[in-house]
Amino acid sequence: MLKYKGYTGSVEYSDEDNCLFGKVQGLRGTLISYEGTTIDEIRTDFEGAIDDYLASCESRGITPAKPYSGKLVLRMPSDLHGKVAAAAAGTTINDFINKSLSKELSQHPSAI
C-alpha cells in the first residue's frame, strides 16, 4: 500500500502489460488511478495523481473526497452482541466482524 496526504493506494501487477498499477482506496464516487514499471515510478505517479486531484478540486471550488476513516459505530441488539462475543472466542469482536464481513463481501461481485 502507498500512503500520501491521508490517501492510501493499492499496488498490483499486470503480467499482461508488465507494469504495476493501482487505485486510491476508500473513495466513494471518485476514481484515482496510477501506474509505473518500478516502485519509484508508481509512487511518483500515485503522489502526482493525488496532487493533480487536489489541485483540480481546488480550481473547481469543490471539496475533495476523503477516504473512509476505517471507524464504524455499530449498534446491535444485546442478544446478537452476546452471540457475536461467544462466536469470537479466541479473537476480538472487531476481528470477528471484519472477517465475517470480508467473507460475505467476497461473495458479492459488486463489492470492490
VOKE-232933 format. One line per field, with one value per residue (C-alpha): x, y, z; residue in one letter; residue number from 0. Coordinates in pm, whole numbers, plus 50000, padded with zeros to 5 digits. Example, Ala and Ser with C-alpha at 12.3 -4.5 7.8 and 13.67 -1.06 7.14 Angstrom:
<atoms>
xx (51230  51367)
yy (49550  49894)
zz (50780  50714)
residu (A  S)
num (0  1)
</atoms>
This chain:
<atoms>
xx (50000  50108  50024  50029  49843  49594  49517  49602  49659  49685  49970  49901  50096  49975  50166  49995  50113  50429  50353  50245  49912  49675  49394  49323  49126  48818  48677  48312  48229  48586  48847  49212  49442  49815  50081  50452  50713  50908  50815  50967  50766  50435  50496  50572  50263  50047  50163  50122  49769  49677  49831  49650  49320  49353  49453  49159  48917  49060  49039  48675  48588  48477  48567  48789  48654  48816  48890  48676  48830  48803  48597  48236  47990  47772  47463  47304  47056  47214  47130  47312  47604  47625  47618  47893  48106  48060  48144  48453  48605  48981  48986  48846  48493  48643  48848  48549  48325  48596  48647  48271  48215  48511  48375  48028  48161  48376  48050  47922  48083  47964  48173  48508)
yy (50000  50353  50645  51018  51319  51095  50880  50510  50337  49977  49828  49542  49380  49315  49027  49103  49466  49407  49702  49800  49977  50079  50299  50511  50312  50411  50684  50685  50809  50909  50703  50798  50552  50542  50313  50258  49998  50031  50102  50450  50521  50404  50601  50916  50865  50797  51116  51314  51178  51287  51632  51670  51562  51808  52092  52012  52019  52349  52511  52399  52512  52167  51969  51667  51323  51187  50821  50634  50656  50284  50356  50246  50272  49964  49915  49574  49407  49285  48921  48945  49115  48819  48570  48761  48766  48391  48320  48543  48338  48331  48656  49007  49102  49356  49086  48852  49117  49215  48851  48791  49100  49016  48665  48799  49065  48813  48654  48981  49071  49431  49486  49638)
zz (50000  49925  50154  50078  50221  50403  50097  50061  49732  49620  49419  49180  48899  48544  48385  48054  48049  48256  48479  48827  48871  49146  49264  49568  49824  50020  49797  49705  49356  49272  49088  49111  48933  48858  48714  48671  48588  48914  49275  49245  48928  49073  49394  49192  48973  49283  49454  49130  49084  49438  49386  49050  49205  49494  49258  49029  49322  49443  49098  49064  49416  49533  49844  49766  49852  50164  50230  50479  50826  50898  51208  51221  51507  51504  51713  51754  51986  52309  52233  51898  52072  52309  52020  51840  52156  52201  51835  51857  52141  52090  51894  51930  51835  51594  51416  51408  51249  50997  50893  50872  50657  50432  50379  50300  50062  49875  49759  49608  49274  49304  49619  49528)
residu (M  L  K  Y  K  G  Y  T  G  S  V  E  Y  S  D  E  D  N  C  L  F  G  K  V  Q  G  L  R  G  T  L  I  S  Y  E  G  T  T  I  D  E  I  R  T  D  F  E  G  A  I  D  D  Y  L  A  S  C  E  S  R  G  I  T  P  A  K  P  Y  S  G  K  L  V  L  R  M  P  S  D  L  H  G  K  V  A  A  A  A  A  G  T  T  I  N  D  F  I  N  K  S  L  S  K  E  L  S  Q  H  P  S  A  I)
num (0  1  2  3  4  5  6  7  8  9  10  11  12  13  14  15  16  17  18  19  20  21  22  23  24  25  26  27  28  29  30  31  32  33  34  35  36  37  38  39  40  41  42  43  44  45  46  47  48  49  50  51  52  53  54  55  56  57  58  59  60  61  62  63  64  65  66  67  68  69  70  71  72  73  74  75  76  77  78  79  80  81  82  83  84  85  86  87  88  89  90  91  92  93  94  95  96  97  98  99  100  101  102  103  104  105  106  107  108  109  110  111)
</atoms>
